[in-house]
Amino acid sequence: MVCFREALDQCQLYDLGFRGDMYTWSDKHEDDTYTKERLDRVVANPIWKMRFSNYVVEGLVTRCSDHKPLLMHFDVGEEVRGMLESCGNALGRWNRQKNSKQGNEVKLLSGQLKKLQDNEDQFQTSEVKNLQLRQGVLLEQEDVKWRQQAKRNWYKGGDSNTSYFHAYAT
């Protein structure tokens, strides 16, 4: 912990405080060993504190973790809002490029696997396994991405048939 505090001091990062219950962690014990601590903090350097002097850090309700999530509210000016929008656009472009590259990598690995498997022998088995493993990871990442997209769309738009069924059920 001493090293962590020294790193904060060296980087000139200071605790921004909190609003509400100061404890951010508990061990969830149901006996005399129950413990609460303030482990989680939001830190910033003096330049950030001068630029965003109107901020509040609050602990939110925890649903399943033993740590409370922290939320920081602060006012941003038009300059910062523009920078955030520009950053968001750049991240969107990067994401589209990354996803395109990932799809190309899956296709490339499929071609390599086909060539190896067409002439597979005991000397190529480990290379085939490595390529299969890499392709599996990429396909799993793609699957997670599509499941997250579907969930986001469902939360946003709901079940499009709901109103239809409710209309006929009543």
Sequence and secondary structure as in RCSB ss.txt:
>XXXX:A:sequence
MVCFREALDQCQLYDLGFRGDMYTWSDKHEDDTYTKERLDRVVANPIWKMRFSNYVVEGLVTRCSDHKPLLMHFD
VGEEVRGMLESCGNALGRWNRQKNSKQGNEVKLLSGQLKKLQDNEDQFQTSEVKNLQLRQGVLLEQEDVKWRQQA
KRNWYKGGDSNTSYFHAYAT
>XXXX:A:secstr
 HHHHHHHHHTT EE   BS    EE   SSTT  EE     EE HHHHHHT SEEEEE   SSSSB  EEEEE 
  HHHHHHHHHHHHHHHHHHHHHHHHHHHHHHHHHHHHHHHHHT  TTTHHHHHHHHHHHHHHHHHHHHHHHHHH
HHHHHHH  TTHHHHHHHH 
